[in-house]
Amino acid sequence: MQDESTNPYSNSSRPSDGGNKGLGTEPAKGPWYEGVTGYQWLILVIACAGWVFDVYEGQIFNITRNDMLKEVLGDEASVKAWGDNFLAIFLVGGTIGGLLFGSLADRFGRRPIMIATILMYSLFSGLTYFANDIYVIGILRFLVALGIGGEWAVAASLVAEVFPKRARAHATGIFHASSILGTWLAALSGILVGTNWRYAYLLGVLPAVLIVIVRACVKEPERWRQAQTSVSGNKAGSFSELLLNPQWNTLALRGMLLAAVGLGTFWSVTVAGQDLVRELLLTNGADEQVAGGKSKFAYGIIQAAGGGLGLLSFGPLAARFGRKPTFIFFHVFGMLIVPVVCFVPQTYTQMLIVLPVFGFLTLGMHSGYAIYFPELFPTHIRATGASFCFNGGRLLAVPVLLFSGWLKARDGMPLDYAVTGLSLIFLIGIVVMLTLPETKNRDLIDTE
């Protein structure tokens, strides 16, 4: 067993105030939000707003890709293959952006890098409105993904560092759960614009307004400022410190694999809810247009509502039972709900009943990444480490996505069988989580 003095997850060496001056002593009892300051709530709102549009930029492609690719390609037979290729491009861009901007946030501060990432994804989303070439769209999706990957790492670290220990899991859980608003916004935009997909991307320019608010309101966390004076050499934001130091490298690699399971199953299993509904409707005699509209609503609103409840539930469950049991619960039951959704519903109404449960169990674990990853690493590599786990997981998810596209496109392979087979990936997440440390009731790590 590791000695208390050297164990990075011991309680003895870190302040209980979340590293922020002026918080005072945390209340021992009462609701988790008791004692949270107005500034801390403001940081949570700003972080959530950025993440909402992060998710919007990703989900709007899922919802509009058929209309977009049919118009640009003029070849309906190529739509499915190009759609999966673009998702792979998006995952690679998110990985590179997350690693780059996460490291820069540890070196130069949370505020300037948050501004840069928001500007990047909002600008290139808006430019998609003018795109008429399939390769230009691919480049723009890659650039949007760069900003999205970076913004998550910065915002998750910022919320974790600003909130006190007893409120951290709830606050970071709320931060990630706000993604459901981005999904709803994308779904409503997709429904409203119909086949006029370009207007949905033009809406993605709106987050640029956040830059003014971030510049005016956000201050660098006290933890980060202290780390700049106490860390020796060039260790802040250093990938060599993260990946060559045995204290952190195995945590980073296992965290990346954990995220890859969730992100891989999201793109190959959770997102398939829309296609499962569409196929059911077509099988039951609905025409193409009706099936498309109803499947967008079922996935973007009904399933997403269940997913939002799952995301919101992760924080309170993790605070009560621990990070490890909560992750394992969602992986186990996420795997079990998939064949139910694939084979049990025979009508659209029945599908609407089970989709919220499907969303709850397959999506809820994603809040855990914002809660758990910043707790694994010290301040001087917190954004770097959290980003490596989450966005490195995106890169590992690319082969899953490509395999998913190949499997679903095979002649004679029913979609329900393909999705059920892909759900077995959750087993990997269970095994990985069993090897990782429990961080419940631990202070953030400030030591080198």
ZIFEN-V316706 format. One record per helix or strand of 2 or more residues. SS is the DSSP state (H for helix, E for strand). FROM is the first residue (numbers start at 1). TO is the last residue. If there is no record, write none. Layout:
BEGIN
ss=SS from=FROM to=TO
ss=SS from=FROM to=TO
END
This chain:
BEGIN
ss=H from=38 to=73
ss=H from=76 to=108
ss=H from=110 to=130
ss=H from=134 to=162
ss=H from=165 to=177
ss=H from=179 to=193
ss=H from=198 to=217
ss=H from=222 to=230
ss=H from=239 to=244
ss=H from=249 to=270
ss=H from=272 to=283
ss=H from=288 to=321
ss=H from=323 to=343
ss=H from=348 to=363
ss=H from=366 to=376
ss=H from=379 to=409
ss=H from=415 to=435
END
